[in-house]
Amino acid sequence: MPASLQEKIIDILTLPQQQLEQQAFETAQSGSLPDPPSFEAIKAQQAEQAQQLRSVLGDAEYAQFTQYQASIPDRIIIDQMNQEGANLSENQSNELLKVLTEARQQISIQAGTTQNLSAMSPDEAMTTVQQQQTLLQQAVNNRAQAILTPDQKTTLQGVLSRLSVRPKSQ
Amino acid sequence: MAKRYPSSRTNFRRTSPWIIVGGAICLSVFLLLSPAAFRKDGTLKPVASSPATQPYSSIDDRSDNHQDAGLANNIAPPANELDVEKERFPSVAPTDGSTLETHRKFVAKVNATIRKRTRELYGGSFSN
């Protein structure tokens, strides 16, 4: 991908953070606390960003890009495992990425038919996300057995547990 | 016939139970109405930082006294909330060029970091 196109994509991806910083600074100047963006505002911003990316990349490349974007949480898990000394080979990384991505997609599809997070209260949504995380951990642990050594599996469990959404402290 | 007045000793005997009962009632009412004045550890909390008189708990209150959280959520903020907020978070409007310049440098640094992290995250898709 040409460097100029990469820069353009990074511009689009980082624009929301820059706008948030600017708004926070302007609000602070007036002596108030900045309000966090509403759910609707975030959704509108995401739709606008998607539209901009599509117009820059074209339909086919945009589809690949969104596929990559959806796999970023799983890539972070693998990266974190390696940072913790798991030393995954390239083959292991690819296999594990496939397992993680497929398990996440499977759970999203199953959940999507019955659960709409945006229609739930924050507590209900939190509980649902935690249930999905538990399902993901179970699915990944079962399938990763054939890919990882026992030590690597322990590292994976630790990483998954640390990256999970935790229940609110009572 | 001269009227007989009770002695001061008898008077005290008659009134003392009422004083004790009255005092106990006052103490009970005070304790019922101001549970937030007491911390979990039993020490007295300054009234000024009680949720009943303050729209927002301090950071310390949020982290170490979850008992107050429910109570604080049920209390309607006062009408002059904005004034209180402004008092607690005074205006940070830059008054001179050096403050603006510091802010500009800070924002540039943050944006550079965000761009770098974004590039790292999406590096795989760029190499395709």
Contacts between the chains, C-beta under 8 A, distances in Angstrom:
chain1	res1	chain2	res2	distance
A	1	B	125	7.9
A	1	B	126	4.9
A	1	B	127	7.6
A	1	B	128	6.9
A	6	B	119	7.5
A	6	B	126	5.0
A	9	B	122	7.1
A	9	B	126	7.7
A	10	B	115	5.5
A	10	B	118	5.4
A	10	B	119	6.1
A	10	B	122	7.6
A	13	B	118	5.2
A	13	B	122	7.2
A	14	B	111	6.9
A	14	B	114	5.1
A	14	B	115	5.6
A	14	B	118	5.6
A	17	B	111	7.8
A	17	B	114	5.4
A	18	B	111	6.0
A	18	B	114	7.8
A	21	B	107	6.0
A	21	B	110	6.7
A	21	B	111	7.7
A	25	B	103	6.8
A	25	B	107	7.7
A	28	B	89	7.8
A	28	B	91	8.0
A	28	B	92	4.9
A	29	B	91	6.7
A	29	B	92	6.3
A	29	B	93	4.4
A	29	B	94	7.3
A	30	B	91	6.9
A	30	B	93	7.5
A	31	B	85	7.9
A	31	B	86	4.7
A	31	B	89	6.6
A	31	B	90	6.4
A	31	B	91	3.8
A	31	B	92	7.6
A	31	B	93	7.6
A	32	B	82	7.5
A	32	B	85	6.6
A	32	B	86	7.3
A	32	B	89	7.5
A	33	B	85	6.5
A	33	B	89	6.1
A	64	B	125	7.2
A	64	B	128	6.8
A	65	B	125	5.6
A	68	B	122	7.2
A	68	B	124	6.2
A	68	B	125	4.0
A	68	B	128	7.9
A	69	B	122	7.7
A	69	B	125	7.6
A	72	B	121	5.8
A	72	B	122	7.9
A	75	B	121	7.9
A	75	B	124	7.0
A	169	B	66	7.2
A	170	B	66	7.1
